[in-house]
């Protein structure tokens, strides 16, 4: 991730939905004034959700998602329809494209699901240049003739503006001029030549708060604390066990992952997950899920370290399963616990969807950082700076 690019997880996600050949791709090209989506008369041209990061003024950075037709057929077509519906889990705003003046049964079912998920949406009745349309619950447009495209875009902007987050990673926990010490391990799992996304974003938020960010490796913590007298220390969760001994009790200490549990997640839900962590029994299944798709390495935190730490903490023989990226099971009931990464590569909508899915299934979920802090006996201390 370039330091100059807005991360995917921080972009407002706008999903475009409708039947095959309703004109979804044409409308995307019209409202963005770019040829970013393939347009064809052939049914089912869009076979998978297509993500396009761009600037959409006056909103700023957004993620436009073009989806397969919700009326696709056959075994493969039904998989494409499911993929379209899964996109709803990460949408901040939905645009439903209806071909002609009447909604089909597919359109009605989709709109009901959008309402069920409380997603702001607008209906675009496309191809109004081909007939006499009457606006009722949407906007009559023509992507071909650019009729009412500005009106449609204005409505999308209005809906999206309500969804723009006004949240901080760490800025609301510190005061102007404070010194924040960030402890960043550089090991075999660290990306060569750069910092990982949560570290980048936290540094930027500290600078935006007119505060001082000091970055050190884990073997320089004690010296940095003595020299800079930080008002807050933030470390990588994996090194909690070492850093806690080098930071005096009177200095606030937390982790990047815990900050992101608050920023994109639900602290109360994570505390429920902590309780279940202590109640695990022999033979229980635990799902370890990550929002990114990094290359697995020896000593990987998700597939190696977390299982090892959980087994050591519980003293139980636990069964583990793993998911990455956009993969998250629809059926969670077989798991005793979900252990999830900080979600820096997911937008807030999708992270909260995963938390709610776990709750709806009666399966507690806990964030990496909070689980690691608990297993190191410093959960209460690591949450103190957030209160």
Secondary structure per residue as TSV (DSSP state, phi and psi in degrees):
chain	resnum	aa	ss	phi	psi
A	1	X	-	360.0	121.3
A	2	X	-	-68.5	146.5
A	3	X	T	-65.4	-16.7
A	4	X	T	-98.2	-4.2
A	5	X	S	-101.1	142.7
A	6	X	-	-75.0	125.7
A	7	X	-	-60.9	151.6
A	8	X	G	-55.4	-42.4
A	9	X	G	-68.7	-13.9
A	10	X	G	-101.2	-0.5
A	11	X	S	-88.5	144.8
A	12	X	E	-74.8	123.9
A	13	X	E	-92.7	122.8
A	14	X	E	-117.0	113.0
A	15	X	E	-98.1	138.5
A	16	X	E	-110.4	121.5
A	17	X	E	-127.6	154.9
A	18	X	E	160.8	179.2
A	19	X	S	-73.1	167.1
A	20	X	T	-61.6	137.8
A	21	X	T	61.8	22.2
A	22	X	S	-75.5	-15.9
A	23	X	S	104.0	23.4
A	24	X	H	-58.7	-51.1
A	25	X	H	-64.5	-38.2
A	26	X	H	-63.7	-40.0
A	27	X	H	-68.9	-37.8
A	28	X	H	-58.2	-47.4
A	29	X	H	-62.6	-35.4
A	30	X	H	-70.8	-47.5
A	31	X	H	-73.7	-23.6
A	32	X	H	-95.4	-11.6
A	33	X	T	58.9	33.7
A	34	X	S	-141.7	153.0
A	35	X	-	-90.2	73.2
A	36	X	-	-99.0	-10.4
A	37	X	S	-125.1	140.3
A	38	X	-	-74.5	128.8
A	39	X	-	-111.0	131.3
A	40	X	-	-154.8	152.5
A	41	X	S	-79.5	-10.2
A	42	X	S	-73.3	128.5
A	43	X	T	-61.0	137.3
A	44	X	T	77.0	31.4
A	45	X	-	-61.5	-41.7
A	46	X	-	-87.9	108.9
A	47	X	-	-100.2	-15.6
A	48	X	S	-141.9	154.6
A	49	X	-	-57.2	131.9
A	50	X	E	-113.1	124.5
A	51	X	E	-102.4	131.5
A	52	X	E	-132.6	111.8
A	53	X	E	-82.0	131.9
A	54	X	E	-159.7	174.8
A	55	X	E	-98.5	131.2
A	56	X	E	-127.6	101.7
A	57	X	T	-74.3	142.8
A	58	X	T	-91.4	12.6
A	59	X	T	-71.0	-37.5
A	60	X	E	100.8	-146.8
A	61	X	E	-69.6	127.9
A	62	X	E	-134.1	165.6
A	63	X	E	-118.2	112.3
A	64	X	E	-89.0	130.5
A	65	X	E	-120.7	112.7
A	66	X	E	-90.4	128.1
A	67	X	-	-115.3	156.9
A	68	X	-	-65.1	159.2
A	69	X	-	-62.7	137.8
A	70	X	T	-80.1	0.7
A	71	X	T	-112.2	17.0
A	72	X	-	-61.8	156.8
A	73	X	-	-126.3	168.6
A	74	X	H	79.7	173.1
A	75	X	H	-62.0	-45.7
A	76	X	H	-68.4	-38.2
A	77	X	H	-61.5	-39.7
A	78	X	H	-64.9	-33.6
A	79	X	H	-65.8	-37.2
A	80	X	H	-66.8	-39.7
A	81	X	H	-61.8	-43.6
A	82	X	H	-60.7	-38.9
A	83	X	H	-62.9	-38.9
A	84	X	H	-63.7	-45.0
A	85	X	H	-65.5	-32.8
A	86	X	H	-65.3	-28.6
A	87	X	H	-61.2	-28.5
A	88	X	G	-57.4	-27.5
A	89	X	G	-68.5	-14.0
A	90	X	G	-121.4	6.3
A	91	X	-	-84.0	131.0
A	92	X	S	-86.3	-32.9
A	93	X	E	-142.1	140.8
A	94	X	E	-118.1	138.7
A	95	X	E	-113.6	117.3
A	96	X	E	-99.8	118.8
A	97	X	E	-99.2	119.0
A	98	X	E	-109.5	128.7
A	99	X	E	-83.2	118.1
A	100	X	S	89.0	-162.6
A	101	X	S	-95.9	-12.7
A	102	X	S	-118.5	136.8
A	103	X	-	-76.4	138.7
A	104	X	-	-85.0	173.8
A	105	X	H	-60.8	-36.8
A	106	X	H	-62.7	-43.5
A	107	X	H	-62.4	-43.8
A	108	X	H	-63.3	-44.1
A	109	X	H	-61.2	-42.5
A	110	X	H	-61.3	-47.4
A	111	X	H	-62.4	-37.8
A	112	X	H	-62.4	-41.1
A	113	X	H	-67.1	-39.0
A	114	X	H	-62.4	-44.1
A	115	X	H	-63.7	-39.8
A	116	X	H	-60.5	-34.5
A	117	X	T	-90.9	4.1
A	118	X	T	57.5	41.4
A	119	X	-	-96.4	125.2
A	120	X	E	-58.8	137.1
A	121	X	E	-148.4	161.3
A	122	X	E	-136.1	143.8
A	123	X	E	-101.3	130.4
A	124	X	E	-112.1	114.3
A	125	X	E	-86.2	101.9
A	126	X	E	-86.9	160.5
A	127	X	-	70.4	38.4
A	128	X	G	-69.2	-12.2
A	129	X	G	-73.5	-11.3
A	130	X	G	-99.6	2.5
A	131	X	S	-172.0	-179.7
A	132	X	-	-91.9	108.5
A	133	X	-	-105.0	150.0
A	134	X	-	-123.7	122.5
A	135	X	-	-73.1	133.8
A	136	X	S	-130.1	-73.8
A	137	X	S	-107.6	20.5
A	138	X	S	-157.9	-159.2
A	139	X	E	-123.9	126.8
A	140	X	E	-81.3	124.2
A	141	X	-	-135.3	167.1
A	142	X	B	-138.8	111.8
A	143	X	T	-67.1	-32.9
A	144	X	T	-66.9	-44.7
A	145	X	T	-99.5	2.3
A	146	X	T	60.1	34.2
A	147	X	B	-82.2	126.2
A	148	X	T	60.9	17.6
A	149	X	H	-67.0	-40.4
A	150	X	H	-63.4	-36.9
A	151	X	H	-65.0	-42.2
A	152	X	H	-64.4	-44.9
A	153	X	H	-61.6	-40.7
A	154	X	H	-62.1	-37.0
A	155	X	H	-69.2	-40.2
A	156	X	H	-61.3	-44.9
A	157	X	H	-60.7	-42.7
A	158	X	H	-62.4	-44.6
A	159	X	H	-67.5	-42.3
A	160	X	H	-67.4	-35.7
A	161	X	H	-60.5	-32.6
A	162	X	H	-69.3	-23.8
A	163	X	H	-95.2	-5.7
A	164	X	-	-63.9	124.9
A	165	X	-	-70.9	144.4
A	166	X	-	-121.0	65.1
A	167	X	-	-128.3	157.2
A	168	X	-	-122.6	151.0
A	169	X	S	-75.9	-49.6
A	170	X	S	-139.8	-13.0
A	171	X	G	-58.2	-32.2
A	172	X	G	-83.7	-0.1
A	173	X	G	-103.5	-5.4
A	174	X	S	-127.0	164.7
A	175	X	-	-114.3	155.1
A	176	X	T	-51.5	130.0
A	177	X	T	90.9	-8.3
A	178	X	-	-63.1	153.2
A	179	X	E	-104.4	125.0
A	180	X	E	-115.1	120.4
A	181	X	E	-93.8	120.8
A	182	X	E	-106.9	123.9
A	183	X	E	-103.6	114.6
A	184	X	-	-122.4	108.9
A	185	X	-	-72.6	139.4
A	186	X	-	-114.4	94.9
A	187	X	S	-125.2	-166.8
A	188	X	T	-63.4	-23.6
A	189	X	T	-87.1	-11.0
A	190	X	S	-75.0	136.8
A	191	X	-	-66.0	135.8
A	192	X	T	-65.4	127.2
A	193	X	T	78.8	7.2
A	194	X	S	-154.9	168.2
A	195	X	-	-94.8	155.2
A	196	X	-	-76.5	163.0
A	197	X	H	-55.3	-47.8
A	198	X	H	-59.3	-34.9
A	199	X	H	-67.6	-44.7
A	200	X	H	-58.4	-48.4
A	201	X	H	-66.6	-37.6
A	202	X	H	-66.9	-42.0
A	203	X	H	-59.4	-44.8
A	204	X	H	-62.7	-40.7
A	205	X	H	-66.7	-35.6
A	206	X	H	-64.4	-44.5
A	207	X	H	-65.3	-39.0
A	208	X	H	-62.8	-21.6
A	209	X	T	-93.5	10.0
A	210	X	T	58.1	39.7
A	211	X	-	-115.8	174.9
A	212	X	E	-106.7	126.6
A	213	X	E	-104.7	123.0
A	214	X	E	-115.2	124.6
A	215	X	E	-114.3	126.5
A	216	X	E	-137.8	162.0
A	217	X	-	-81.9	167.8
A	218	X	G	-65.7	-21.4
A	219	X	G	-85.8	0.3
A	220	X	G	-113.5	10.2
A	221	X	H	-64.0	-50.5
A	222	X	H	-59.0	-44.3
A	223	X	H	-66.0	-40.8
A	224	X	H	-66.2	-38.1
A	225	X	H	-63.4	-43.2
A	226	X	H	-66.1	-38.7
A	227	X	H	-79.4	-44.4
A	228	X	H	-101.1	-12.5
A	229	X	-	45.2	63.5
A	230	X	-	-65.5	151.0
A	231	X	S	-86.7	-17.0
A	232	X	E	-156.7	140.8
A	233	X	E	-118.1	130.3
A	234	X	E	-122.5	125.4
A	235	X	E	-125.7	167.4
A	236	X	-	-68.8	135.3
A	237	X	G	-57.5	-31.9
A	238	X	G	-63.2	-22.7
A	239	X	G	-110.7	18.2
A	240	X	H	-50.1	-45.3
A	241	X	H	-58.6	-36.2
A	242	X	H	-83.5	-45.8
A	243	X	H	-65.0	-34.6
A	244	X	H	-60.0	-27.1
A	245	X	H	-80.6	-18.8
A	246	X	H	-99.4	-5.3
A	247	X	S	-114.8	118.0
A	248	X	-	-56.5	150.1
A	249	X	T	-56.4	-30.6
A	250	X	T	-79.4	-4.4
A	251	X	S	-99.9	121.9
A	252	X	-	-57.9	135.7
A	253	X	E	-136.1	131.6
A	254	X	E	-149.5	-169.8
A	255	X	E	-129.5	163.1
A	256	X	H	-59.4	-43.7
A	257	X	H	-63.8	-38.7
A	258	X	H	-68.7	-38.1
A	259	X	H	-59.9	-38.8
A	260	X	H	-76.3	-25.1
A	261	X	H	-62.8	-35.2
A	262	X	H	-79.7	-39.3
A	263	X	H	-68.1	-41.2
A	264	X	H	-120.0	-6.9
A	265	X	S	-119.7	-136.7
A	266	X	-	-150.5	108.0
A	267	X	H	-63.4	-38.5
A	268	X	H	-62.2	-41.5
A	269	X	H	-62.5	-37.9
A	270	X	H	-66.1	-35.7
A	271	X	H	-66.5	-33.6
A	272	X	H	-63.8	-38.1
A	273	X	H	-66.7	-34.1
A	274	X	H	-61.5	-42.2
A	275	X	H	-60.3	-44.1
A	276	X	H	-66.3	-34.3
A	277	X	H	-55.4	-39.3
A	278	X	T	-78.3	-11.4
A	279	X	T	-104.4	3.0
A	280	X	-	-60.8	144.6
A	281	X	-	-120.7	164.0
A	282	X	T	-54.6	132.3
A	283	X	T	89.3	-8.6
A	284	X	-	-64.1	148.0
A	285	X	E	-102.4	133.5
A	286	X	E	-121.9	130.4
A	287	X	E	-94.5	125.5
A	288	X	E	-108.5	117.0
A	289	X	E	-122.9	137.5
A	290	X	-	-126.4	144.3
A	291	X	S	-84.1	-11.8
A	292	X	S	-107.5	175.3
A	293	X	-	-126.2	44.1
A	294	X	-	-67.1	157.9
A	295	X	-	-69.7	127.0
A	296	X	-	-68.6	135.8
A	297	X	-	-127.6	167.8
A	298	X	T	-59.4	129.2
A	299	X	T	83.2	16.7
A	300	X	-	-58.6	136.5
A	301	X	I	-65.2	-40.3
A	302	X	I	-73.2	-46.6
A	303	X	I	-95.0	-15.7
A	304	X	I	-117.6	-58.0
A	305	X	I	-71.3	-47.5
A	306	X	H	-60.0	-47.5
A	307	X	H	-58.5	-40.5
A	308	X	H	-63.8	-45.3
A	309	X	H	-66.7	-40.7
A	310	X	H	-66.0	-42.3
A	311	X	H	-63.3	-41.2
A	312	X	H	-65.7	-41.0
A	313	X	H	-68.2	-42.3
A	314	X	H	-88.6	-26.4
A	315	X	-	69.8	18.6
A	316	X	S	-113.1	159.2
A	317	X	-	-90.1	99.7
A	318	X	-	-101.9	144.1
A	319	X	E	-97.3	133.5
A	320	X	E	-118.1	141.1
A	321	X	E	-126.2	157.7
A	322	X	E	-135.1	141.9
A	323	X	E	-133.7	156.9
A	324	X	-	-135.8	158.7
A	325	X	T	58.6	-132.7
A	326	X	T	-78.0	-3.9
A	327	X	-	-79.9	121.2
A	328	X	-	-150.1	123.1
A	329	X	-	-60.1	140.6
A	330	X	S	-77.4	-29.1
A	331	X	-	-105.8	114.9
A	332	X	-	-113.1	-5.1
A	333	X	T	-59.0	-24.5
A	334	X	T	-76.5	-10.9
A	335	X	-	-94.5	146.9
A	336	X	S	-86.0	-24.0
A	337	X	E	-161.1	144.8
A	338	X	E	-110.6	127.1
A	339	X	E	-111.4	118.9
A	340	X	E	-120.2	148.0
A	341	X	-	-68.1	-179.9
A	342	X	-	-67.8	-16.5
A	343	X	-	76.9	27.9
A	344	X	T	-64.4	-25.8
A	345	X	T	-90.7	-3.5
A	346	X	S	-102.0	149.3
A	347	X	-	-80.0	164.0
A	348	X	H	-57.7	-37.2
A	349	X	H	-59.4	-46.4
A	350	X	H	-71.7	-37.4
A	351	X	H	-62.6	-42.7
A	352	X	H	-71.6	-28.5
A	353	X	H	-62.6	-43.9
A	354	X	H	-64.8	-40.1
A	355	X	H	-64.2	-44.0
A	356	X	H	-67.9	-37.5
A	357	X	H	-59.9	-41.5
A	358	X	H	-63.9	-45.0
A	359	X	H	-63.3	-43.1
A	360	X	H	-62.0	-29.4
A	361	X	T	-87.6	-2.2
A	362	X	T	73.9	21.6
A	363	X	-	-113.2	114.4
A	364	X	-	-62.0	153.0
A	365	X	E	-129.9	140.4
A	366	X	E	-136.2	143.7
A	367	X	E	-80.0	146.2
A	368	X	H	-45.9	-53.6
A	369	X	H	-61.6	-42.1
A	370	X	H	-70.5	-36.6
A	371	X	H	-64.6	-44.6
A	372	X	H	-66.6	-41.4
A	373	X	H	-60.7	-42.5
A	374	X	H	-63.6	-43.8
A	375	X	H	-69.9	-16.7
A	376	X	T	-98.9	5.0
A	377	X	T	73.6	21.0
A	378	X	-	-129.1	27.9
A	379	X	H	-61.9	-48.0
A	380	X	H	-59.4	-42.1
A	381	X	H	-66.1	-40.4
A	382	X	H	-71.8	-21.3
A	383	X	H	-89.9	-16.9
A	384	X	H	-56.3	-42.1
A	385	X	T	-64.4	-18.1
A	386	X	T	-87.1	-9.1
A	387	X	-	-92.8	360.0
